[in-house]
């Protein structure tokens, strides 16, 4: 299965939410990802614990989700929400590269591994959405340096449906799933989206999907540069775009200076 076919599985044409799905990561899907090395564990150490399964509960057609969890965990939760009847919408607006400073290979593997089950699920075209983000999108595992692939990325209000569109589809509340949800502090780029929805009357809630607490009311404070004409430009200034429309490109290696310096 190539990238375009995998994208169709996750963003079928009949879904009203697929227009917001991001194809960038799918278009750069390698023909075959490198083989995953088998984990090595000490004989005395137990294997790492699997994260708890997320129970989405019965579907609410007036509820949408924003899943802002680290990489493959976001896809896992998106699949759990799909089983409950929600439409996962991948917003991973970045690119794959072997020298990437933000690892996205685990996300690609999860998207691939989940595709048979996603194909088997029969979701209505107007199933309520669950928007999938990578919480580590701006957290590189190594410093940007010449020769590295800088694929840090941010999300913007234009990447999501407007509040008016959500309301027109019957969405009245949004639950944000993130690891630090109970502190009520969504990441800065996402807060620009949520604040717009909040001002339009959509009720916001936060929940830690790996915790034992129900959703808590979320009040998003007005972020810096909110609705500023310069916010997008200022954010993009520190990121690298690519030809696929998403983020990610090689940091160029400076060319050696030519000629002699000084006098004489």
C-alpha angles and dihedrals in degrees: 000000000000128000097267092051092048090049090053089055092055097034108032116189094239094061115099089215099052093089087074096049113110117232097188097097092043095050091059094049107139117234087246124005115227114274113271111241115236111252115250117220131184114252089239097043122081118233116263113281117252114241113258118268114258116237108209092184122209115340120261111201090204093056129086128185134218109200108201100173133133113285114283092019087066090056092047091054091044089056091049089052090048089056088055092052105267123127112238112220112196111216097176095141097182141088139249122241134153089236095046116142091208108054111231100158091093089054091051091049092051092048089051096044092049096048097092091056093043090053090052095053116093106212122175117244090248097045108144113263134250109195113210122213135168109240089206095056092120097033110089119195089220134026118269108260137162111288093024122113107243105206100158110141143182135207124234136197088256088063091066135054114268120254089251091056092048091050091048088057092051097258109148102161138032126204115206113208113203136140095247095038097130090063088062095225113127116192114277098251092048092047089066088061097042095047090057091051091046093052089053092057102262111143114235128207133178129211137174103227090202094051135076099243128105120236114294126210110266123210111190115208119221105272124222115277090014110180089355116152087225099050096090093044092048092050094046092050091078097043136073123233127205137207093260090067097253133086130287139083140153115276103236120242110236112248116238113261115255130217131026125297127217130023134308 
